[in-house]
Amino acid sequence: MPNYGSSGDCRTLELGSPSESEVSGALITTSLTRATNIINSYLERPYPELVPFAAGDVPAMIDDIATAIATYFVKRARFPGPGPLAEQTKADYYDKSIEDLKAISKGELKLPELTSKIKRDIKSTQSGYAPIFGVSDTENSVVSPTRLDDEADDRNE
């Protein structure tokens, strides 16, 4: 199962461009894995046939949420301890993302990329459909013999 989110965005988002020694790849990968697990726990109920997502099929909103949650975990690991920065960071990255996940889980917020892929959500738009043009009887749908002759003449037959 691939992780959702972007490690590059997680590294540069609000952190500047720290070096590998400042923010290790292992920390980012672990943070993305934790974010992916949290997201899957919220999305298994509304989208059971699609979760976990395959690589390349992750909706854009889910990638953004995963990156935000992972960024929170990275910042928390880099700057531990209580304080206004920690609470503001939690509110900006973690709390907002969890609110969005709860709304998705309850069905209040839909993921447009997934809505059309779930068979149980697809409804027919043809019920009660009446064409706006008249349908003539079958004699009008027969090809005219003169047209057939004209086409044969064009082919030099």
C-alpha positions in Angstrom: 0.0 0.0 0.0 1.5 3.3 -1.0 1.5 6.3 1.3 -0.7 9.2 0.3 0.7 12.7 0.2 3.9 14.2 -1.1 7.2 13.9 0.7 8.6 16.9 -1.1 5.6 19.0 0.0 5.9 17.7 3.5 9.6 18.7 3.6 9.2 22.2 2.2 5.7 23.2 3.5 6.3 25.7 6.2 9.7 24.2 6.9 11.6 26.0 4.2 14.0 23.6 2.5 15.7 21.8 5.3 18.5 19.4 4.5 18.4 15.7 5.0 20.2 16.0 8.3 17.6 18.4 9.6 14.5 16.4 8.5 15.3 12.8 7.6 13.5 10.9 4.9 12.7 8.3 7.5 10.8 10.8 9.6 8.8 12.0 6.5 8.0 8.5 5.4 6.9 7.5 8.9 4.8 10.7 9.1 3.2 9.9 5.7 2.5 6.3 6.8 0.8 7.5 10.0 -1.3 10.0 8.0 -2.2 7.3 5.5 -3.4 5.0 8.2 -5.5 7.7 9.8 -7.1 8.6 6.5 -7.9 5.0 5.7 -9.6 4.6 9.1 -12.0 7.4 8.2 -12.6 6.4 4.6 -13.1 2.7 5.0 -16.8 3.2 5.9 -17.9 5.5 3.0 -15.7 3.9 0.4 -15.1 0.3 1.4 -14.5 -1.0 -2.1 -11.8 1.7 -2.9 -9.8 2.0 0.3 -6.8 1.6 0.4 -6.2 3.5 -2.8 -3.8 2.2 -5.4 -0.9 4.3 -6.5 -2.1 6.9 -9.0 -5.8 6.7 -7.9 -5.5 8.8 -4.8 -7.9 11.8 -4.9 -6.3 15.2 -4.8 -8.0 16.2 -1.6 -6.8 13.1 0.1 -3.2 13.8 -1.0 -3.5 17.3 0.4 -4.9 16.0 3.7 -2.2 13.4 4.0 0.5 16.0 3.4 -1.0 18.4 6.0 -1.2 15.7 8.7 2.3 14.4 7.9 3.6 18.0 8.0 2.1 18.3 11.5 3.8 15.1 12.6 7.1 16.3 11.2 6.8 19.7 12.9 5.8 18.1 16.1 8.9 15.8 16.0 11.2 18.7 15.1 9.8 21.2 17.7 8.5 19.2 20.6 6.8 20.7 23.6 3.7 22.7 24.4 3.3 26.3 23.5 1.4 28.6 21.2 3.3 27.5 18.1 2.5 23.8 18.8 -1.2 24.6 19.3 -1.4 26.8 16.2 0.4 24.2 14.1 -2.0 21.5 15.4 -5.0 23.7 14.5 -3.7 24.6 11.1 -2.6 21.1 9.9 -4.1 18.4 12.0 -7.5 19.6 13.3 -8.7 21.0 10.0 -7.7 17.8 8.2 -9.5 15.6 10.8 -12.6 17.8 10.4 -12.5 17.2 6.7 -12.1 13.5 7.1 -15.0 13.4 9.6 -17.2 15.2 7.0 -16.2 12.8 4.3 -16.9 9.8 6.6 -20.4 11.1 7.3 -21.1 11.8 3.7 -21.3 15.6 4.1 -18.3 16.1 1.9 -17.8 14.1 -1.3 -14.7 13.3 -3.2 -15.6 14.0 -6.8 -13.0 11.7 -8.2 -14.6 8.7 -6.4 -18.3 9.5 -6.7 -18.6 8.3 -10.3 -16.6 5.1 -9.6 -18.9 3.6 -7.0 -21.7 1.6 -8.7 -24.1 2.0 -5.8 -24.0 5.8 -6.2 -24.7 5.8 -9.9 -28.2 6.6 -10.8 -29.9 6.4 -14.2 -30.5 9.7 -15.9 -32.7 8.1 -18.6 -35.8 7.3 -16.5 -38.8 9.1 -17.9 -36.8 10.3 -20.8 -38.7 11.4 -23.9 -36.8 12.6 -27.0 -37.6 16.1 -28.1 -37.7 15.1 -31.8 -40.2 12.8 -33.4 -39.4 9.2 -34.3 -40.7 8.4 -37.7 -41.8 5.0 -38.9 -39.4 2.4 -40.3 -40.1 3.3 -44.0 -38.2 6.5 -43.5 -35.2 4.7 -42.2 -34.6 2.7 -45.4 -31.9 3.9 -47.7 -33.3 5.2 -51.0 -32.6 3.0 -54.0 -31.5 6.0 -56.0 -28.9 6.8 -53.4 -27.5 3.3 -53.7 -27.4 3.7 -57.5 -25.6 7.1 -57.2 -23.0 5.6 -54.9 -22.4 2.7 -57.2 -22.0 5.2 -60.1 -19.4 7.1 -58.0 -17.4 3.9 -57.6 -17.7 3.2 -61.3 -19.4 -0.1 -60.8 
